[in-house]
Amino acid sequence: MKILIALFSITILSINSIDYTSKSLNNNITTYEVVFDGAEGGMLFFTDSKEEAITVKDEENKLFKKYGEDANSYVGRAFTMLLKAADDNDRVYKVESVIELKMK
């Protein structure tokens, strides 16, 4: 199941560029307005305002730990997500690190 989710995520990230709905804060950090779609197997699924999928690997549940509840209790809620581009982004798909996730 994890392999299937990983392959799905790679496919989505390679097909869709998430730069459409972003505002660049500086050279490496970008902010996105997203809606949380759910979590499964250490993966978090979001959709931005252009209906583009954003998948985040979070096996330790760090992003939702500050809210004190299970991540899936926030399905459908809007968030602001800050992402930092990886230095070695010469891959087929875009790799970014989540800097911050704020509930709106």
N, C-alpha and C positions, 0 to 999 in steps of 0.2 A: 504494500500500500504506500509506503514511504517513497519507494522508487517511482511509482506511478505519479505521486504528487510532485516529486522533484522534476520528472520529465515534463509534466503539465506546466509547471512553473517556468521551466527553461523555455518551453515553446511559447508561452504567453509573453515572456519578457523579450524573446528574440523577435517576435512578430510586432509587438507594440512598443513604440517609444513613448515614454511617459512625460516627455518634455512639453507637450501641448498645453497642459493646464498648470504649468509651473511658473513661479515667479523666482527669478534668480536673486538670492541674497548676496552672494559674492561668487567667486569663481567656482567653488566646490559645493556650496550648500544651496539647496533648492527647497522651497516649501510647496506642499500639495494640499488641496482640500479633498478629503477622501471620506467615504462611507465604509464602515466595517461590515464585511459580509460573513465572517465566521472564522473559526479556527479548527484545525484538525491535524493531528500528528505532528505538532511542533511548527506548523505553517499557519500564518495569518493571511487572510485574503481581504483586500480592499478594492474599491472601485473609485476612480477619480471622477471629476465633473464631466469629462468627455467619454465616460463609460469605458475607460481603459482599465484593465486589471493590473493591480500591484500585489505581488506576493512577497511576504516577508518571512524569513526563517527565524523562529523564536522558540527554540527547544526548551529554554529555561523559563519561559513565560515572564520575561523581564518587562516587556512593554506595558502589560496590564496589571503588574504587581502593585503599582501605586494606587490603583482604584479599588483594591481589596476584594474583588469578585472575580469569578471565572470570566475569561475573555468572551465566551459566547453569550454572556448576559448583556453584552453591548452591541449585538447585531442590529444593524440599521441606524446606529448613532453616527453623527458626523464628527470628524476629527481633523486637526491640522497636523500634518506630518512633515518633519524636517529631515531631508535626506542629504547625505554627503557622498559625492561620487568617489569611487575607488580610484586609486592612482594608476592601477594597471588595467584600465578598461579597454583592452584590445581583444576582448572575448566576443563571441557571437552574440551574447546577450549582455544587457547592461547590468552592472553590479553597483549597488549603492548601500550605504550603511544608514540605519535609522539613527538620527541624532536625538530626536524628541517626538513624542506623540502626545498632543493636547486635545482633550475633549472640548467641543464647542458648546 
